[in-house]
């Protein structure tokens, strides 16, 4: 019964958020509370919720101060050169923009923290997507999938958990998996290229000349002079309204409407939370103003050194991550804005993101607390493992890789690696499959895991990008599953799994 109710609870949650019948925060709280009562454990609801909140409180604290820290770094201009570099590379071409999204997310993901990756990626690229009227779910989907593949670095979490659970060396797990993971990353770049081509067909090819005036490349049935907003080449977010001339794509039977609700190529609309640029929405939109009052050019190298030191300490795990970001945020605020009114203004400027993300983390604590406390997640996992036919015993590596895709989506990494992977390793050992093979296969599903409703970092991504979680889920899941399967296939081809 617990198995059935567990699957029904998850399905109910996903259906409600993807059909937008409930907000993710409300669904994360009310759905598990209802099912807790249905399984006859309503009297223990408070206990389960407090346990979940206690487990996720450090994550909430980390996200709160990480948002403030990177928000301040954006305010003072630390990432402005990155933005300008991305503009020079992208040249207003949707293909380059999407490929650049994958590249930036992959590089920043080397720090092993998804929240940091998403804050930097969205901060740098969100204004460009808005100005070019590109689909924001493409940005969130590509960033999440790239981060999922890169999240397998030994200091990123999953590999360390697998090593701890099975008493193995993290290097022995990760290093042999590098070719398979590299193949998965190549798949992400190919995906970005395909999605970029789709965006180019929908929008037409946009180009910027050296003077900051945008012009279009002539194609059949061109509608020259159709205005959209674009960043000036001379500086991102300048308070200058430049004109983009869009070379309209030929009309074919495959052409899609320009507006959509977060589908494969649709542009989300701000009023619906999916990221579409509604008519006139860009008229007052400003990117990163190169002349904003919060810039601190004299402290640029201090801020760069502080950020590098913070990331190095994060990788080395010198202190707990929440403590590092707490100290970093306090230092950044004090040095860059020594006056109290300025500090309060910066905190207030980022309070909306802090509240939204922290609220989602504590709401997710209700979901995970009930799912774990009632025993539903354990019964679901045991049902899946017990359902493996004996004939598949010698192929437990493949089985583990396949199971890691849905299980890491519906479970936390802690629950999967400390609760399920040891069971799979035990079953594999009975058929001569080594623990190392099981551990490597367990990393396969991470591309999808980063879009799980149980991962706090994904709420940073969709919150900063102003995309509905349901739209992000509908768009990303299929591509993330495909990427995970590519990693699994590569592992088999290379003889790693």
C-alpha positions, 0 to 999 in steps of 0.5 A, a space after each residue: 500500500 505504501 508503495 502505491 501511495 508513494 507513486 500516486 503522491 509523486 504523480 499527483 504532485 507532478 501533474 498538478 505543477 505541470 498543469 499549473 493547477 497549484 504552485 510548486 510551493 503549495 503542492 510541495 506542502 499540501 500534497 504530502 500532508 494529505 498523503 501522510 493522513 491517507 497512510 494513517 500517519 497524520 499524527 506524526 506529520 509534525 515530526 516528519 516535517 521538522 525532521 525534513 526541515 532540520 535536514 535541509 536547513 543548512 542548504 537553505 542557509 547556504 542558498 540564502 547567503 550565496 544569493 546575497 554574495 553573488 548578487 553583490 558580486 553582480 552589483 559591483 561588476 565582477 561578472 560584467 567582463 564575462 557578459 561582454 565576452 559572451 556577447 562578443 562570442 554570441 553576436 546575437 546568433 541564437 545558436 551561439 547563445 544556447 551553445 554559450 549557455 552550455 559552455 558557461 554552465 559546464 565551466 562554472 559547474 567545476 566548483 561542484 555547486 549547482 546553486 553557484 552555477 545557476 546564479 552566474 549563468 542566469 545573471 550573465 545570460 538572462 538579459 541577452 535571452 530577454 533582449 533577443 526574445 529567446 525561450 528562457 526554458 531553453 536556457 534553464 534546460 540546457 544549464 540544468 542538464 550541463 550542470 547535471 553531467 558536471 555535478 559528478 566531479 568528486 567534490 560535487 556530491 554524488 561521487 563522494 556519496 557513492 564512495 562513502 556508501 560503498 567504502 570506495 575511493 572517489 577517484 577510483 569511481 570518477 576517473 574511469 567514468 571520465 570518457 563516458 561523462 565527456 561523451 555526455 557533455 558532448 551530447 549536451 553541446 549537440 543538444 544546445 546546437 539543435 535547440 539553438 538552430 530551432 530558436 534561429 528558425 523561429 526568430 530568424 538570424 540576428 546580427 550586431 555590427 561593430 557600432 552596436 546597430 543590429 542588422 538582419 541577414 537577408 533570406 526569402 520572405 524577409 520582413 526587414 526592420 521588425 524591431 526587437 531589443 538587443 544589447 549594444 556591442 559597446 557594453 551590455 545593458 547600456 541605456 541605449 535602445 538599439 534596433 535588431 533587424 530580424 531576418 525572418 525564417 521562411 514560412 513552412 508547414 513546420 513553423 511554430 507560433 512565436 509564443 508558447 507556454 514553455 514547450 520545445 521552442 516556445 517563448 515563455 511569457 512573464 505574466 505566466 511565469 514561463 519567461 516569454 517576452 510579452 508585447 511591450 515587456 521589453 520596452 522598460 527592460 534594462 540589462 546590466 547597466 555599465 554606469 550603475 551606481 553600485 559598480 566598484 571598479 576600484 575593488 574589482 581585483 579584491 572581489 575577484 580574489 575573494 570569489 576565487 578564494 571562496 570557490 577554492 575553499 568550497 572545493 577543498 571543503 575547508 569549512 561547511 559550505 553554508 559557513 563559507 557563503 555566510 562569511 563571504 557575503 558578510 565580507 563582500 557587503 562590508 568591503 564594497 558597501 561600508 555604509 549601513 544604508 547601502 548594505 540594507 539597500 543591497 540586501 533588500 534588492 536581493 530579498 525577493 530571490 532569497 525569500 522565494 528560494 528559501 521558501 521552496 527549500 523548506 516546502 521541499 522539506 515537507 515533501 521529503 520529510 513525509 516521503 521518508 518518514 512514512 516509509 514510502 520511499 523505502 517501500 518504492 525502492 525495495 519494490 523496484 529492486 525486488 522486481 529485478 529478474 534473476 536473469 538480469 543479475 549479471 547485468 546489475 551495472 546496467 540495471 543500476 544505471 537505468 534505475 538511477 535515472 528515475 530514482 535520483 529524480 524522485 529521491 534525494 541523493 542522500 536517500 539514493 546513495 545511502 539507501 538504495 545503492 548499497 542494496 544494488 551493490 549487494 545484489 550485484 555481488 551475489 552475481 559477481 558484479 563489483 561494487 565499483 561498477 555499481 558505483 560508476 553506474 549510479 552516476 548515470 542519472 545525475 543529468 536528470 537529477 538536477 531538475 528534480 523538485 527535491 533539488 533546492 538549486 533548481 529553484 534558484 535556476 527557475 526563480 532567477 530566470 522567471 520560469 515556471 517550474 512546471 514549464 521547466 520540467 516539461 521541457 527539460 525531462 526528456 532531454 535530460 533522460 536522453 543525456 543520461 542514456 547517452 552516458 550509460 551507452 558510452 559507459 557500456 561502449 567503453 567497458 566502464 560499466 
